[in-house]
Amino acid sequence: MPVSVAGAGEPLVAWVLLDPAGATVSEQDADVVLPAASTIKLLVLLALLRGVDDGTVALDRSVTVSSSTVSAAGGGIVVRPDPEDADPEFPRDGAEATVAALAGMMIERSSNEATNVLLDLLGTARIADTVEAAGLSRTVLDRKLGDVPAQRAGLENRSSPSDLARTMQSLVSGRTLTAASTAFARAVLARQRFPHIARELPPGRWWGSKSGWVPGVVHDVAAFATAPDADDASVLAVCTRGFDETQGDAVIRSVGSVLRSCFLAV
């Protein structure tokens, strides 16, 4: 179905909380479509691990990396990372990195360069197939990360709280991926360096998350369970518009705190 993006406008706070069975516990504007920022990397991780499970991708495969990539705007434009957004820990151009290591860079420190290498490896058909298989009707990955020419041409990565929560649950629930791939997803998501919701969780709970921020939107998607291998993971996705990064963090954490009564029993 056609997807329109909720662009500039009044401040917006949207969320969806899913219980371990995938049922909605609480929601507000859960289907609003917004620029996805780095939360789109959850889709890339899901596509990657589906490839691992069907044997077309291997986590121990070695890949030659580059920090530059070809723009989706066409014309052979080569995109290089903005110094402000560049991953200072990314391997030098021409170095080798395993697929598993690249997935870790993509989630743990939100490396755009690692994400783009994985997107080149997976291809657009694999991403589209994952969107369809997961029922992500409000999610589109139209360009690579940091592809400013494509963004200026109107190509935007977008999603909704409901789709982001469904993507996270596919990664951690054990119902979509094999046990090995689910364990890998949980491990890398637990190393994410920029959590918002997880800071409001009770001590001792396992959590994994992926946040994202670009001017005008701040999002976070978190899974939380009693233990890393427990099958009782709930998921909360909170998306905001109209706040800076500091304000967005406060708003997202506030929503997590208000909904604490819903997930204390998890």
N, C-alpha and C positions, 0 to 999 in steps of 0.2 A: 504494500500500500504506500502511497506517497507520504513522505515524512517532511514536515515543516519544522523549522528550528525556532524555538522561543529565543529571540535575540535580545537586544537591549530593551529595557523597560523597568518597571517597578521591581524592587528587590523580591526575590522568590526563594522560598525554602521548600523543598520537596523531598519526600522520603518514602521508603517502603521497608517494613520489617517482616521477614519470612521466618516461620518456625522450622524445625528440622525436617518436617515433612513437606515443606514448600508452600504451606498455606500462609496467607497474608494475615498478620497479627495487627498491623497498624499501617496506614498509608495516608499520604497527603500529596496530591498532584503527582502520583506515581508514574503516570504515563507522559508527563511533559518531556519534550525533546530539547536537549541542550547540547552545546559543544562538549564533547566528551573529555577533552584534555587527556591527561595520561591514564585515566581510567580505561581508555580503549585498549590498553596493554593487557587487560584481563582477557579480552577476546583473542588477542594474539597468543597468549599462553594457552588458552583452551584449544585453539586451532593447532598449535604445536603438539600438545599432548594427545589430541585425537590422532594426529599423524604418527606419533610414537606408538599408540595402541594398534593402529592398522598396519604398522610395519613400514611406512613410507619415510619415516624420519627416525634417526637414532640420536639419543641424547649424547652419546660419546663420539659422534661424528665431529671431525675437525673442519672448521670453516675459515677461509681467509677473509679477514675483516677489513673494512674501510670506513672512515668517518664521513665520507661523502656518498651521495646517492643521486639517482636520476629523478628529477621532479615529475610528478603526475601532471603538471601543466603542459607537458609535451615540448617539442622542439629541442630535445636533447639537453635541456637545462640541467646542470649539475648543482646540487644543493650541498652546501657545507654547513656545519653547525655554527650557530651564532655563539660567539665566545661566552656570552652570559648563560647560555643553555648547554654548553658542551660538557660532556662527561670527562672530568680530569683523570679518571682512572681507566678510561677506555684504552685498549691496546693500540699501539701504533699501527698505521696503515700497512697492510701486507703481513701482519702477524697472524698467527693461528689461534683460534679459540674454539672450544667445544660448544655444541648446541646447548648443553646443560649450563655451561658458564654464561653464555649469552642470555639465556632465560633468567638466570640469577641477576645479572646486571640490569636487565629490563625491569624487573620487579623490585629488587632490593634498593637500588639507587635511582630507578626510573630513567635509565640510560636511553636516550632517543637513538643514539648511534647503534646500540645493540638491538633495539627494536627494529630499526630499518634493515639491518643485516638479516634478521629473522623473517621479516616480511618478504625480502628478496628470495630467501630460501623457500618459503611456503608458497608464495604466489597468490594472486588474487582469487583464483578458483577455490583454493583451500579455505580462504577467509570467507568467501561467499557461501560455501558449503556449510561451514560451521555456523554462520548466522542463520541459515535456513534450518539446520538440524536442531539448533537450540531454541528455535522459535523466537528469535530476537527481531521482532517486526519493526522496532523503532531504532535499530542500530545500523549505522553505515560507517565503513572505513573507506574513505575516498582518497586518502593521501597518506604519505609517510609522515613521520613526526619531524617537525621543524621545516616542513616544505612550504615556505612562505610564498613562492610563486603560485603554487597550486591553491593555497588559501586565498590569495588575492583574486584568483580566477573563480572563486566561489565553491571550491572543493573543501568540504569540512567533515571531520570525523564527529559523529554525534551518537547520543544514546539517551536513555531515560533511566530514572531510578529503578523502575521495574525490570528493565532489560539488564541493567548492571547487577542487580541482586540475583537475577536468574543465572547470569554468567558466573558469578561467584559461587552460587550453590552448585552449578555443574562441575566446578573445579574441586570442591571440597566435600561433597556429599557422599561420594563413593557410588552413586547411581549412574553416572555418565561415563566416567573413566575407570580404567582398571585400578586395582588396589595400589600397584606400583606408581602409576601416574598420579593418582590422588595423593599419595604420600609425598611425591615430589612437589606437587602444587602447594600442599600445606606447608612444606618446609620452606620454599622460597617466599611464600606470602607472609610467613612469620618473621622474615628478615627485613621486611619493608621499613625503610628508615624514616618515613614521614607520616606516621599514623595520626589520626584525629580521634575517631570513635574509640579506639582501643584504650586511650588514656582515661576513659570514663568507665571501663569495665572493672568489676570487682577483682581484687588480687587473686592470682592463682589460676585464672582462666586462660586456656589457649586462645590465641587470636591470630588471624592473618588478614592482611588488608592491602588495598591499593588506593592511593589518593591521586588527585590531579588538580592542577591549577593553571589557568591562563587568565589574563586580565578580564575581569567580569564574571568569571565562574570559579567556584571552589567546590570540589566533590571529595567524598570518601566512601569506600565500600569495604565493609568489614565482616568477616565471619568469626564466630566465637563459639567455643565448645568447652567441655569439661576437661578434655585432654587432647593432645595432638592426633591420636588415632581414634577418638570417640566418634560415634556416628550420630551425635546430637548437635551438630553445628547449625546455629541460626545465622541469619544474614541480615545486616542493616545497611542500606544504601541511602546516603543523604547527599543531595545535590543543591547547590545554591547559585543564585545569580544576583549581581548588583552589589557584591561585597569585595573588599580587597582581601588579600590572603590572611591577614591577621583577624579581620572581622569574620571571614568565612570559617576559620578554625574555631572561633568562639561560638558561632552559630551551630556548627556541626556538633561540637562537643555538648552544647546545651541540649540539642535534640537527643543525643545519646543518653544524657543524664536523665531527661524527662522520661525516656522509654526504658530506663533501667528496670523498672518494676516488671516489664514484659520479659526481660531476658535474665533476670536474677535466678529464675528457676532452671535455666539451661544447665 
